Amino acid sequence: MIKWFQQKPETEQDTITTEIAIVCILIYAAKIDGEYSDSEKKLIRLCLQNWLTEQNDSYFDKLINKCETMVDDSLQILHFTKKIKELEYSDRLSIIQMILEVIYSDKKIHEYEDNFIRRLAGLIYVEDKDIGDIKILLKKRLNL
């Protein structure tokens, strides 16, 4: 009986995996300017295919759909960032790069998107200088 009292009920935070956290952050970044286009969704899928090479299309469809619902139902990103900040620094930089690719996919950056990157960087402990370096490389590659 004592064990029963010691068990914590499962919360949404307990069910958030690193994969889910990353996809939710990507979707959140895509939606933050008020537009969530098919091209952004395709780019998120491409990022996932490059990152999770062993998975199939059905897996990506289910993951993206689940994460879209989670983002729509969520008021904040803090519970997603908790998983991401546990990753190695190089992995966090890769995630920032994926997010910036999604943000830059429409060839412009909205002030909400820029603010989001700064907030996210603080939450997952990524240095401003490293974000600046990623932005410079992406802008050159995308001819922005």
Residue frames as qw, qx, qy, qz and C-alpha x, y, z in Angstrom:
[[0.000, 0.885, 0.466, 0.000, 0.00, 0.00, 0.00],
 [0.314, -0.761, 0.107, 0.558, 2.84, 2.41, 0.72],
 [0.414, -0.045, 0.598, 0.685, 4.20, 1.85, -2.80],
 [0.195, 0.687, 0.635, 0.294, 0.92, 3.01, -4.26],
 [0.158, -0.944, -0.193, 0.217, 1.21, 6.35, -2.46],
 [0.430, -0.579, 0.359, 0.593, 4.80, 6.79, -3.61],
 [0.485, 0.289, 0.631, 0.532, 4.02, 6.34, -7.30],
 [0.099, 0.447, -0.038, -0.888, 3.74, 9.52, -9.26],
 [0.652, 0.582, 0.450, -0.185, 0.97, 9.72, -11.84],
 [0.561, 0.127, 0.465, 0.673, 2.27, 9.80, -15.40],
 [0.138, 0.789, 0.123, -0.586, 2.32, 13.31, -16.78],
 [0.667, 0.744, 0.038, -0.006, 2.77, 14.59, -20.31],
 [0.008, -0.848, 0.531, 0.002, 6.37, 15.43, -19.39],
 [0.622, -0.307, 0.720, -0.006, 7.01, 11.74, -18.68],
 [0.767, 0.392, 0.507, 0.046, 5.86, 10.77, -22.18],
 [0.371, 0.905, -0.164, -0.125, 7.94, 13.33, -24.05],
 [0.876, -0.051, 0.211, 0.431, 10.89, 11.63, -25.70],
 [0.302, -0.502, 0.284, 0.759, 13.84, 13.47, -27.17],
 [0.211, 0.232, 0.714, 0.626, 12.47, 12.83, -30.67],
 [0.054, -0.779, -0.618, -0.097, 9.08, 14.27, -29.75],
 [0.289, -0.778, -0.121, 0.544, 10.68, 17.29, -28.10],
 [0.295, -0.277, 0.462, 0.789, 12.78, 18.08, -31.17],
 [0.103, 0.411, 0.733, 0.531, 9.90, 17.67, -33.63],
 [0.150, -0.829, -0.520, 0.139, 7.61, 19.80, -31.43],
 [0.282, -0.670, 0.076, 0.682, 10.23, 22.56, -31.33],
 [0.235, -0.014, 0.622, 0.747, 10.61, 22.39, -35.12],
 [0.011, -0.619, -0.717, -0.320, 6.84, 22.65, -35.60],
 [0.247, -0.817, -0.334, 0.401, 6.59, 25.44, -33.04],
 [0.291, -0.443, 0.292, 0.796, 9.30, 27.36, -34.92],
 [0.144, 0.238, 0.714, 0.643, 7.46, 26.85, -38.22],
 [0.133, -0.716, -0.665, -0.166, 4.18, 28.10, -36.75],
 [0.354, -0.528, -0.328, 0.698, 5.49, 31.06, -34.76],
 [0.049, -0.152, 0.246, 0.956, 5.12, 33.55, -37.63],
 [0.533, 0.348, 0.338, -0.693, 1.47, 32.57, -38.04],
 [0.722, 0.464, -0.323, -0.400, 2.06, 30.58, -41.22],
 [0.575, -0.283, 0.767, 0.026, 2.64, 26.83, -41.30],
 [0.588, 0.533, -0.326, -0.513, 3.10, 26.04, -44.96],
 [0.989, 0.128, 0.061, -0.045, 3.41, 22.73, -46.75],
 [0.599, 0.619, -0.382, 0.335, 6.99, 23.64, -47.64],
 [0.222, -0.625, 0.570, -0.485, 7.83, 24.06, -43.95],
 [0.872, -0.176, 0.339, -0.307, 6.20, 20.73, -43.15],
 [0.905, 0.394, -0.124, 0.098, 8.16, 19.07, -45.97],
 [0.297, 0.694, -0.498, 0.426, 11.38, 20.62, -44.69],
 [0.558, -0.488, 0.517, -0.429, 10.68, 19.33, -41.17],
 [0.973, 0.080, 0.171, -0.135, 10.12, 15.89, -42.65],
 [0.707, 0.588, -0.299, 0.255, 13.39, 16.14, -44.62],
 [0.089, -0.684, 0.564, -0.455, 15.27, 17.15, -41.46],
 [0.780, -0.282, 0.442, -0.342, 13.80, 14.13, -39.69],
 [0.950, 0.313, -0.012, -0.004, 14.68, 11.79, -42.56],
 [0.473, 0.666, -0.447, 0.365, 18.28, 13.01, -42.44],
 [0.266, -0.569, 0.576, -0.524, 18.38, 12.67, -38.66],
 [0.690, -0.108, 0.636, -0.330, 16.45, 9.40, -38.18],
 [0.335, 0.438, -0.666, -0.503, 17.65, 7.48, -41.20],
 [0.001, 0.032, -0.999, 0.019, 16.41, 4.09, -39.97],
 [0.370, 0.392, 0.615, -0.576, 12.72, 5.11, -39.87],
 [0.241, 0.335, 0.761, 0.501, 10.07, 4.85, -42.62],
 [0.107, -0.325, -0.273, -0.899, 7.49, 7.28, -44.03],
 [0.551, -0.565, -0.556, -0.261, 4.68, 5.96, -41.84],
 [0.589, -0.404, -0.408, 0.569, 6.74, 6.64, -38.72],
 [0.214, 0.001, 0.019, 0.977, 7.39, 10.24, -39.82],
 [0.301, -0.454, -0.466, -0.697, 3.70, 10.81, -40.61],
 [0.621, -0.580, -0.527, 0.014, 2.62, 9.59, -37.17],
 [0.540, -0.292, -0.267, 0.743, 5.37, 11.52, -35.38],
 [0.080, 0.154, 0.157, 0.972, 4.63, 14.80, -37.15],
 [0.421, -0.522, -0.499, -0.549, 0.86, 14.45, -36.65],
 [0.641, -0.527, -0.494, 0.260, 1.29, 13.66, -32.96],
 [0.447, -0.221, -0.153, 0.853, 3.66, 16.59, -32.47],
 [0.064, -0.364, -0.314, -0.874, 1.40, 19.02, -34.34],
 [0.548, -0.622, -0.488, -0.274, -1.36, 18.15, -31.88],
 [0.648, -0.432, -0.354, 0.518, 0.98, 18.50, -28.92],
 [0.286, 0.034, 0.029, 0.957, 2.15, 21.93, -30.08],
 [0.262, -0.489, -0.410, -0.724, -1.44, 23.06, -30.65],
 [0.653, -0.607, -0.441, -0.102, -2.38, 21.93, -27.14],
 [0.664, -0.273, -0.272, 0.640, 0.71, 23.41, -25.46],
 [0.047, -0.986, -0.159, -0.021, 1.01, 26.93, -24.12],
 [0.192, -0.875, 0.431, 0.108, 4.78, 26.87, -23.66],
 [0.756, 0.481, -0.443, 0.028, 7.93, 25.20, -24.91],
 [0.258, -0.683, 0.607, -0.313, 9.68, 24.70, -21.58],
 [0.830, -0.165, 0.499, -0.184, 8.71, 21.04, -21.23],
 [0.864, 0.496, 0.004, 0.090, 10.11, 20.34, -24.71],
 [0.297, 0.808, -0.421, 0.286, 13.41, 22.11, -24.04],
 [0.630, -0.578, 0.478, -0.201, 14.08, 20.08, -20.89],
 [0.938, 0.089, 0.317, 0.108, 14.79, 17.02, -23.03],
 [0.635, 0.715, -0.047, 0.288, 16.85, 18.93, -25.58],
 [0.061, -0.873, 0.401, -0.272, 19.17, 20.58, -23.06],
 [0.816, -0.387, 0.429, -0.022, 20.19, 17.10, -21.84],
 [0.873, 0.439, 0.093, 0.190, 21.82, 16.42, -25.23],
 [0.657, -0.183, 0.151, 0.715, 25.46, 16.99, -26.13],
 [0.011, 0.689, -0.015, -0.724, 26.32, 20.54, -27.19],
 [0.031, -0.215, 0.696, 0.685, 26.99, 19.49, -30.79],
 [0.034, 0.434, 0.885, 0.167, 23.52, 17.89, -30.97],
 [0.010, 0.764, 0.433, -0.478, 21.92, 21.06, -29.63],
 [0.018, -0.530, 0.344, 0.775, 23.73, 23.02, -32.34],
 [0.043, 0.088, 0.865, 0.493, 22.38, 20.62, -34.97],
 [0.024, 0.645, 0.751, -0.141, 18.87, 21.19, -33.64],
 [0.004, -0.731, -0.079, 0.678, 19.35, 24.97, -33.81],
 [0.043, -0.284, 0.631, 0.721, 20.51, 24.56, -37.41],
 [0.043, 0.372, 0.891, 0.255, 17.40, 22.53, -38.30],
 [0.002, -0.753, -0.529, 0.391, 15.19, 25.17, -36.67],
 [0.024, -0.635, 0.186, 0.749, 16.90, 27.99, -38.53],
 [0.079, -0.015, 0.802, 0.592, 16.52, 26.09, -41.81],
 [0.021, 0.602, 0.798, 0.027, 12.79, 25.86, -41.15],
 [0.062, -0.785, -0.264, 0.557, 12.60, 29.53, -40.17],
 [0.050, -0.542, 0.404, 0.735, 14.58, 30.67, -43.24],
 [0.402, 0.235, 0.839, 0.282, 12.60, 28.44, -45.61],
 [0.271, 0.834, 0.481, -0.005, 10.35, 31.37, -46.56],
 [0.553, 0.403, 0.074, 0.726, 13.45, 33.52, -47.24],
 [0.110, -0.679, 0.102, -0.719, 12.63, 36.00, -44.47],
 [0.418, -0.181, -0.747, 0.484, 12.85, 36.13, -40.71],
 [0.349, -0.751, -0.341, -0.444, 9.99, 37.48, -38.66],
 [0.082, -0.618, 0.471, -0.624, 10.71, 39.27, -35.38],
 [0.834, -0.342, 0.205, -0.381, 8.86, 36.51, -33.48],
 [0.956, 0.188, -0.176, 0.141, 11.14, 33.92, -35.06],
 [0.404, 0.571, -0.429, 0.572, 14.26, 35.85, -34.13],
 [0.434, -0.545, 0.383, -0.607, 12.99, 36.26, -30.57],
 [0.965, -0.138, 0.013, -0.222, 12.15, 32.56, -30.41],
 [0.804, 0.342, -0.351, 0.336, 15.70, 31.54, -31.38],
 [0.087, 0.575, -0.472, 0.663, 17.15, 33.78, -28.67],
 [0.685, -0.402, 0.284, -0.537, 14.77, 32.37, -26.02],
 [0.989, 0.054, -0.117, -0.066, 15.38, 28.80, -27.13],
 [0.594, 0.492, -0.458, 0.443, 19.16, 29.27, -27.08],
 [0.203, -0.543, 0.492, -0.649, 18.97, 30.46, -23.49],
 [0.841, -0.234, 0.193, -0.447, 16.77, 27.54, -22.46],
 [0.991, 0.101, -0.020, 0.082, 19.01, 24.88, -24.03],
 [0.532, -0.712, 0.295, 0.352, 22.31, 26.60, -23.19],
 [0.717, 0.386, 0.303, 0.494, 23.62, 27.42, -26.66],
 [0.351, -0.471, 0.033, 0.808, 26.03, 30.33, -27.07],
 [0.365, 0.828, 0.164, -0.392, 24.95, 33.36, -29.12],
 [0.006, -0.660, 0.595, 0.459, 28.22, 33.26, -31.06],
 [0.300, -0.023, 0.930, 0.212, 27.52, 29.72, -32.24],
 [0.406, 0.657, 0.605, -0.196, 24.02, 30.68, -33.34],
 [0.187, 0.847, -0.156, -0.472, 25.48, 33.64, -35.22],
 [0.146, -0.424, 0.798, 0.402, 27.93, 31.34, -37.00],
 [0.370, 0.302, 0.877, 0.059, 25.10, 28.99, -38.01],
 [0.335, 0.804, 0.340, -0.354, 23.02, 31.92, -39.27],
 [0.066, 0.736, -0.437, -0.512, 25.90, 33.22, -41.40],
 [0.212, -0.175, 0.908, 0.317, 26.49, 29.80, -42.99],
 [0.357, 0.504, 0.782, -0.085, 22.79, 29.26, -43.68],
 [0.261, 0.838, 0.123, -0.463, 22.33, 32.73, -45.17],
 [0.002, 0.574, -0.645, -0.503, 25.27, 32.13, -47.51],
 [0.243, 0.044, 0.951, 0.184, 23.96, 28.70, -48.50],
 [0.267, 0.638, 0.714, -0.114, 20.42, 30.00, -49.07],
 [0.294, 0.311, 0.290, 0.856, 21.58, 33.25, -50.73],
 [0.221, -0.838, -0.499, 0.033, 19.78, 35.49, -48.22]]
